[in-house]
Amino acid sequence: SSLAKFLEDIDSKLSLKVVDNLSKKTSFILTHEAPDPIYFNSTELSNFNWCYLVRDIMPTLNSLMHFLTSEVILKREPTYKIADVKDLISNDGFLDNQIERWMYHTKMYIKYKKYYRLFRYEDIVNDKEKFVQDLIRLSKLNINKLKVVLENLSFENMKKNAPQHVRVGKKYDYKKYFSEEKVLKIESKCKNIRQELGYR
């Protein structure tokens, strides 16, 4: 279950214990859950710094569609037969559902953005060093191995360490799979949200 549901379901003492244990083990807690006020209105979580990492709608959809047609998923779900990205993209009902999910997630961030430091995936790719330095300042970590961290963030190392999540690293790869008409339609639907996030 989500972190929010988890914190709602257990008593406050256990919540404090769990979060306290996590904070001793790591400086960062990653979740795919949409922003929720329970995170930053909670006494146990009040000292946390909250970051929101977002990726623009088209590369997000492209990445998701490739993941859902990958060998990893096909092996995990034997009854699932769609192995072609374009076949999945042509399923308008499914695609619309994924667009709505992205819009809901980002709307929740926008609603509570005063609590978050926004990081855009595209900005990180363009300047990894700035991103790492920003995280160091935000977390107050004493890191003097910036060069090593940056080397670990290289496309080659990330591809080697997490091949199912790192594919080709091409900026406009989605244009090979989504028609121009579909791209314009999706970006138009998400126009206001994208502008709020600094996309043009």
Rosetta constraint file for C-alpha pairs under 8 A:
AtomPair CA 1 CA 5 HARMONIC 6.24 0.50
AtomPair CA 1 CA 6 HARMONIC 6.33 0.50
AtomPair CA 2 CA 6 HARMONIC 5.98 0.50
AtomPair CA 2 CA 33 HARMONIC 6.61 0.50
AtomPair CA 3 CA 7 HARMONIC 6.10 0.50
AtomPair CA 3 CA 31 HARMONIC 7.76 0.50
AtomPair CA 3 CA 33 HARMONIC 7.65 0.50
AtomPair CA 4 CA 8 HARMONIC 6.30 0.50
AtomPair CA 4 CA 36 HARMONIC 7.12 0.50
AtomPair CA 4 CA 38 HARMONIC 6.33 0.50
AtomPair CA 4 CA 39 HARMONIC 6.95 0.50
AtomPair CA 5 CA 9 HARMONIC 6.10 0.50
AtomPair CA 6 CA 10 HARMONIC 6.52 0.50
AtomPair CA 7 CA 11 HARMONIC 7.73 0.50
AtomPair CA 7 CA 12 HARMONIC 7.86 0.50
AtomPair CA 7 CA 15 HARMONIC 5.98 0.50
AtomPair CA 10 CA 14 HARMONIC 6.43 0.50
AtomPair CA 10 CA 15 HARMONIC 6.48 0.50
AtomPair CA 11 CA 15 HARMONIC 6.28 0.50
AtomPair CA 12 CA 16 HARMONIC 6.11 0.50
AtomPair CA 13 CA 17 HARMONIC 6.22 0.50
AtomPair CA 14 CA 18 HARMONIC 6.06 0.50
AtomPair CA 15 CA 19 HARMONIC 6.16 0.50
AtomPair CA 15 CA 44 HARMONIC 7.20 0.50
AtomPair CA 16 CA 20 HARMONIC 5.81 0.50
AtomPair CA 16 CA 44 HARMONIC 5.38 0.50
AtomPair CA 17 CA 21 HARMONIC 6.05 0.50
AtomPair CA 18 CA 22 HARMONIC 6.24 0.50
AtomPair CA 19 CA 23 HARMONIC 6.07 0.50
AtomPair CA 19 CA 44 HARMONIC 6.96 0.50
AtomPair CA 19 CA 45 HARMONIC 7.38 0.50
AtomPair CA 20 CA 24 HARMONIC 6.39 0.50
AtomPair CA 20 CA 44 HARMONIC 7.99 0.50
AtomPair CA 21 CA 25 HARMONIC 6.54 0.50
AtomPair CA 22 CA 26 HARMONIC 6.14 0.50
AtomPair CA 22 CA 29 HARMONIC 7.74 0.50
AtomPair CA 23 CA 27 HARMONIC 6.20 0.50
AtomPair CA 23 CA 28 HARMONIC 7.86 0.50
AtomPair CA 27 CA 139 HARMONIC 7.04 0.50
AtomPair CA 34 CA 104 HARMONIC 7.96 0.50
AtomPair CA 34 CA 105 HARMONIC 5.03 0.50
AtomPair CA 34 CA 106 HARMONIC 7.70 0.50
AtomPair CA 34 CA 108 HARMONIC 6.43 0.50
AtomPair CA 34 CA 109 HARMONIC 7.24 0.50
AtomPair CA 35 CA 39 HARMONIC 7.68 0.50
AtomPair CA 35 CA 105 HARMONIC 7.32 0.50
AtomPair CA 35 CA 108 HARMONIC 5.68 0.50
AtomPair CA 35 CA 109 HARMONIC 5.62 0.50
AtomPair CA 35 CA 112 HARMONIC 7.33 0.50
AtomPair CA 36 CA 40 HARMONIC 7.80 0.50
AtomPair CA 36 CA 108 HARMONIC 7.36 0.50
AtomPair CA 37 CA 41 HARMONIC 5.78 0.50
AtomPair CA 37 CA 112 HARMONIC 7.54 0.50
AtomPair CA 38 CA 42 HARMONIC 5.69 0.50
AtomPair CA 39 CA 45 HARMONIC 6.30 0.50
AtomPair CA 40 CA 45 HARMONIC 6.12 0.50
AtomPair CA 40 CA 46 HARMONIC 5.80 0.50
AtomPair CA 40 CA 48 HARMONIC 7.87 0.50
AtomPair CA 40 CA 115 HARMONIC 7.26 0.50
AtomPair CA 41 CA 45 HARMONIC 7.50 0.50
AtomPair CA 41 CA 46 HARMONIC 6.76 0.50
AtomPair CA 42 CA 46 HARMONIC 5.95 0.50
AtomPair CA 49 CA 116 HARMONIC 7.54 0.50
AtomPair CA 49 CA 138 HARMONIC 7.19 0.50
AtomPair CA 49 CA 139 HARMONIC 7.14 0.50
AtomPair CA 50 CA 115 HARMONIC 6.61 0.50
AtomPair CA 50 CA 116 HARMONIC 4.94 0.50
AtomPair CA 50 CA 117 HARMONIC 6.31 0.50
AtomPair CA 51 CA 116 HARMONIC 5.08 0.50
AtomPair CA 51 CA 117 HARMONIC 4.61 0.50
AtomPair CA 51 CA 118 HARMONIC 5.87 0.50
AtomPair CA 51 CA 119 HARMONIC 7.06 0.50
AtomPair CA 52 CA 109 HARMONIC 7.41 0.50
AtomPair CA 52 CA 116 HARMONIC 6.16 0.50
AtomPair CA 52 CA 117 HARMONIC 6.10 0.50
AtomPair CA 52 CA 118 HARMONIC 4.92 0.50
AtomPair CA 52 CA 119 HARMONIC 5.95 0.50
AtomPair CA 53 CA 118 HARMONIC 6.20 0.50
AtomPair CA 53 CA 119 HARMONIC 4.77 0.50
AtomPair CA 53 CA 120 HARMONIC 5.67 0.50
AtomPair CA 53 CA 121 HARMONIC 6.54 0.50
AtomPair CA 54 CA 106 HARMONIC 7.81 0.50
AtomPair CA 54 CA 118 HARMONIC 7.64 0.50
AtomPair CA 54 CA 119 HARMONIC 6.42 0.50
AtomPair CA 54 CA 120 HARMONIC 5.00 0.50
AtomPair CA 54 CA 121 HARMONIC 5.88 0.50
AtomPair CA 55 CA 59 HARMONIC 7.14 0.50
AtomPair CA 55 CA 60 HARMONIC 6.08 0.50
AtomPair CA 55 CA 120 HARMONIC 5.90 0.50
AtomPair CA 55 CA 121 HARMONIC 5.09 0.50
AtomPair CA 55 CA 122 HARMONIC 6.87 0.50
AtomPair CA 56 CA 60 HARMONIC 6.13 0.50
AtomPair CA 56 CA 121 HARMONIC 7.91 0.50
AtomPair CA 56 CA 122 HARMONIC 8.00 0.50
AtomPair CA 56 CA 194 HARMONIC 7.34 0.50
AtomPair CA 56 CA 199 HARMONIC 7.44 0.50
AtomPair CA 57 CA 61 HARMONIC 6.13 0.50
AtomPair CA 57 CA 99 HARMONIC 7.63 0.50
AtomPair CA 57 CA 102 HARMONIC 7.14 0.50
AtomPair CA 57 CA 187 HARMONIC 7.46 0.50
AtomPair CA 57 CA 190 HARMONIC 7.84 0.50
AtomPair CA 58 CA 62 HARMONIC 6.13 0.50
AtomPair CA 58 CA 174 HARMONIC 6.65 0.50
AtomPair CA 58 CA 183 HARMONIC 7.25 0.50
AtomPair CA 58 CA 186 HARMONIC 7.88 0.50
AtomPair CA 58 CA 187 HARMONIC 7.72 0.50
AtomPair CA 59 CA 63 HARMONIC 5.97 0.50
AtomPair CA 59 CA 171 HARMONIC 7.83 0.50
AtomPair CA 59 CA 172 HARMONIC 7.51 0.50
AtomPair CA 59 CA 173 HARMONIC 7.59 0.50
AtomPair CA 59 CA 174 HARMONIC 6.07 0.50
AtomPair CA 60 CA 64 HARMONIC 6.16 0.50
AtomPair CA 61 CA 65 HARMONIC 6.06 0.50
AtomPair CA 61 CA 98 HARMONIC 7.45 0.50
AtomPair CA 61 CA 99 HARMONIC 7.70 0.50
AtomPair CA 62 CA 66 HARMONIC 6.29 0.50
AtomPair CA 62 CA 173 HARMONIC 7.80 0.50
AtomPair CA 62 CA 174 HARMONIC 5.41 0.50
AtomPair CA 62 CA 177 HARMONIC 7.79 0.50
AtomPair CA 63 CA 67 HARMONIC 6.20 0.50
AtomPair CA 64 CA 68 HARMONIC 6.12 0.50
AtomPair CA 65 CA 69 HARMONIC 6.35 0.50
AtomPair CA 65 CA 85 HARMONIC 5.92 0.50
AtomPair CA 65 CA 88 HARMONIC 6.88 0.50
AtomPair CA 65 CA 89 HARMONIC 7.17 0.50
AtomPair CA 66 CA 70 HARMONIC 6.04 0.50
AtomPair CA 66 CA 85 HARMONIC 5.93 0.50
AtomPair CA 67 CA 72 HARMONIC 7.83 0.50
AtomPair CA 67 CA 73 HARMONIC 7.26 0.50
AtomPair CA 67 CA 164 HARMONIC 7.32 0.50
AtomPair CA 67 CA 165 HARMONIC 7.62 0.50
AtomPair CA 68 CA 73 HARMONIC 5.96 0.50
AtomPair CA 69 CA 73 HARMONIC 6.57 0.50
AtomPair CA 69 CA 74 HARMONIC 6.86 0.50
AtomPair CA 69 CA 82 HARMONIC 6.15 0.50
AtomPair CA 69 CA 83 HARMONIC 4.61 0.50
AtomPair CA 69 CA 84 HARMONIC 6.20 0.50
AtomPair CA 69 CA 85 HARMONIC 6.18 0.50
AtomPair CA 69 CA 88 HARMONIC 7.97 0.50
AtomPair CA 70 CA 74 HARMONIC 6.34 0.50
AtomPair CA 70 CA 83 HARMONIC 6.85 0.50
AtomPair CA 71 CA 75 HARMONIC 5.89 0.50
AtomPair CA 72 CA 76 HARMONIC 6.21 0.50
AtomPair CA 72 CA 164 HARMONIC 7.39 0.50
AtomPair CA 73 CA 77 HARMONIC 5.91 0.50
AtomPair CA 74 CA 78 HARMONIC 5.85 0.50
AtomPair CA 74 CA 80 HARMONIC 6.24 0.50
AtomPair CA 74 CA 81 HARMONIC 7.07 0.50
AtomPair CA 74 CA 83 HARMONIC 7.56 0.50
AtomPair CA 82 CA 87 HARMONIC 7.03 0.50
AtomPair CA 82 CA 88 HARMONIC 6.75 0.50
AtomPair CA 83 CA 87 HARMONIC 7.88 0.50
AtomPair CA 84 CA 88 HARMONIC 6.65 0.50
AtomPair CA 85 CA 89 HARMONIC 6.25 0.50
AtomPair CA 85 CA 177 HARMONIC 7.34 0.50
AtomPair CA 86 CA 90 HARMONIC 6.06 0.50
AtomPair CA 86 CA 177 HARMONIC 6.11 0.50
AtomPair CA 86 CA 178 HARMONIC 7.73 0.50
AtomPair CA 87 CA 91 HARMONIC 6.76 0.50
AtomPair CA 88 CA 94 HARMONIC 7.79 0.50
AtomPair CA 88 CA 95 HARMONIC 7.78 0.50
AtomPair CA 89 CA 94 HARMONIC 7.94 0.50
AtomPair CA 89 CA 95 HARMONIC 6.19 0.50
AtomPair CA 89 CA 177 HARMONIC 7.99 0.50
AtomPair CA 89 CA 178 HARMONIC 7.45 0.50
AtomPair CA 90 CA 95 HARMONIC 7.75 0.50
AtomPair CA 91 CA 95 HARMONIC 6.18 0.50
AtomPair CA 92 CA 96 HARMONIC 5.89 0.50
AtomPair CA 93 CA 97 HARMONIC 6.30 0.50
AtomPair CA 94 CA 98 HARMONIC 6.49 0.50
AtomPair CA 95 CA 99 HARMONIC 6.32 0.50
AtomPair CA 96 CA 100 HARMONIC 6.21 0.50
AtomPair CA 97 CA 101 HARMONIC 6.28 0.50
AtomPair CA 98 CA 102 HARMONIC 6.33 0.50
AtomPair CA 99 CA 103 HARMONIC 6.20 0.50
AtomPair CA 99 CA 186 HARMONIC 7.77 0.50
AtomPair CA 100 CA 104 HARMONIC 6.03 0.50
AtomPair CA 101 CA 105 HARMONIC 6.13 0.50
AtomPair CA 102 CA 106 HARMONIC 6.20 0.50
AtomPair CA 103 CA 107 HARMONIC 5.92 0.50
AtomPair CA 103 CA 190 HARMONIC 7.07 0.50
AtomPair CA 103 CA 193 HARMONIC 7.32 0.50
AtomPair CA 104 CA 108 HARMONIC 6.24 0.50
AtomPair CA 105 CA 109 HARMONIC 6.61 0.50
AtomPair CA 106 CA 110 HARMONIC 6.23 0.50
AtomPair CA 106 CA 193 HARMONIC 7.24 0.50
AtomPair CA 107 CA 111 HARMONIC 6.09 0.50
AtomPair CA 107 CA 193 HARMONIC 7.04 0.50
AtomPair CA 108 CA 112 HARMONIC 6.43 0.50
AtomPair CA 109 CA 113 HARMONIC 5.38 0.50
AtomPair CA 109 CA 116 HARMONIC 7.94 0.50
AtomPair CA 110 CA 196 HARMONIC 7.50 0.50
AtomPair CA 112 CA 116 HARMONIC 7.36 0.50
AtomPair CA 113 CA 117 HARMONIC 7.60 0.50
AtomPair CA 113 CA 118 HARMONIC 7.90 0.50
AtomPair CA 119 CA 123 HARMONIC 7.34 0.50
AtomPair CA 119 CA 124 HARMONIC 7.37 0.50
AtomPair CA 120 CA 124 HARMONIC 6.48 0.50
AtomPair CA 121 CA 125 HARMONIC 6.36 0.50
AtomPair CA 122 CA 126 HARMONIC 6.31 0.50
AtomPair CA 123 CA 127 HARMONIC 6.16 0.50
AtomPair CA 123 CA 128 HARMONIC 7.93 0.50
AtomPair CA 124 CA 128 HARMONIC 5.00 0.50
AtomPair CA 124 CA 130 HARMONIC 7.69 0.50
AtomPair CA 124 CA 131 HARMONIC 5.74 0.50
AtomPair CA 127 CA 131 HARMONIC 6.62 0.50
AtomPair CA 128 CA 132 HARMONIC 6.25 0.50
AtomPair CA 128 CA 150 HARMONIC 6.91 0.50
AtomPair CA 128 CA 153 HARMONIC 7.68 0.50
AtomPair CA 129 CA 133 HARMONIC 6.15 0.50
AtomPair CA 129 CA 146 HARMONIC 7.87 0.50
AtomPair CA 129 CA 150 HARMONIC 6.72 0.50
AtomPair CA 130 CA 134 HARMONIC 6.03 0.50
AtomPair CA 131 CA 135 HARMONIC 6.29 0.50
AtomPair CA 132 CA 136 HARMONIC 6.19 0.50
AtomPair CA 132 CA 146 HARMONIC 7.67 0.50
AtomPair CA 132 CA 149 HARMONIC 7.90 0.50
AtomPair CA 132 CA 150 HARMONIC 7.82 0.50
AtomPair CA 133 CA 137 HARMONIC 6.23 0.50
AtomPair CA 134 CA 138 HARMONIC 6.02 0.50
AtomPair CA 135 CA 139 HARMONIC 5.91 0.50
AtomPair CA 136 CA 140 HARMONIC 5.62 0.50
AtomPair CA 136 CA 141 HARMONIC 5.27 0.50
AtomPair CA 136 CA 142 HARMONIC 7.27 0.50
AtomPair CA 136 CA 143 HARMONIC 7.02 0.50
AtomPair CA 137 CA 141 HARMONIC 7.02 0.50
AtomPair CA 145 CA 149 HARMONIC 6.42 0.50
AtomPair CA 146 CA 150 HARMONIC 6.14 0.50
AtomPair CA 147 CA 151 HARMONIC 6.18 0.50
AtomPair CA 148 CA 152 HARMONIC 6.29 0.50
AtomPair CA 149 CA 153 HARMONIC 6.39 0.50
AtomPair CA 150 CA 154 HARMONIC 6.54 0.50
AtomPair CA 151 CA 157 HARMONIC 7.45 0.50
AtomPair CA 152 CA 157 HARMONIC 5.73 0.50
AtomPair CA 152 CA 158 HARMONIC 6.86 0.50
AtomPair CA 153 CA 157 HARMONIC 6.64 0.50
AtomPair CA 153 CA 158 HARMONIC 6.19 0.50
AtomPair CA 154 CA 158 HARMONIC 6.17 0.50
AtomPair CA 155 CA 159 HARMONIC 5.91 0.50
AtomPair CA 155 CA 166 HARMONIC 7.90 0.50
AtomPair CA 155 CA 169 HARMONIC 7.29 0.50
AtomPair CA 156 CA 160 HARMONIC 6.25 0.50
AtomPair CA 157 CA 161 HARMONIC 6.07 0.50
AtomPair CA 158 CA 162 HARMONIC 5.70 0.50
AtomPair CA 158 CA 163 HARMONIC 7.30 0.50
AtomPair CA 158 CA 166 HARMONIC 6.67 0.50
AtomPair CA 159 CA 163 HARMONIC 4.76 0.50
AtomPair CA 159 CA 165 HARMONIC 7.70 0.50
AtomPair CA 159 CA 166 HARMONIC 5.16 0.50
AtomPair CA 159 CA 167 HARMONIC 7.04 0.50
AtomPair CA 162 CA 166 HARMONIC 6.25 0.50
AtomPair CA 163 CA 167 HARMONIC 6.77 0.50
AtomPair CA 173 CA 177 HARMONIC 7.73 0.50
AtomPair CA 174 CA 178 HARMONIC 5.99 0.50
AtomPair CA 175 CA 179 HARMONIC 6.79 0.50
AtomPair CA 175 CA 180 HARMONIC 7.31 0.50
AtomPair CA 178 CA 182 HARMONIC 6.19 0.50
AtomPair CA 178 CA 183 HARMONIC 6.31 0.50
AtomPair CA 179 CA 183 HARMONIC 6.26 0.50
AtomPair CA 180 CA 184 HARMONIC 6.19 0.50
AtomPair CA 181 CA 185 HARMONIC 6.19 0.50
AtomPair CA 182 CA 186 HARMONIC 6.11 0.50
AtomPair CA 183 CA 187 HARMONIC 6.04 0.50
AtomPair CA 184 CA 188 HARMONIC 5.89 0.50
AtomPair CA 185 CA 189 HARMONIC 6.24 0.50
AtomPair CA 186 CA 190 HARMONIC 6.32 0.50
AtomPair CA 187 CA 191 HARMONIC 5.65 0.50
AtomPair CA 190 CA 194 HARMONIC 5.98 0.50
AtomPair CA 191 CA 195 HARMONIC 6.21 0.50
AtomPair CA 192 CA 196 HARMONIC 6.32 0.50
AtomPair CA 193 CA 197 HARMONIC 6.37 0.50
AtomPair CA 194 CA 198 HARMONIC 6.32 0.50
AtomPair CA 194 CA 199 HARMONIC 5.03 0.50
AtomPair CA 194 CA 200 HARMONIC 7.00 0.50
AtomPair CA 195 CA 199 HARMONIC 5.10 0.50
AtomPair CA 195 CA 200 HARMONIC 6.12 0.50
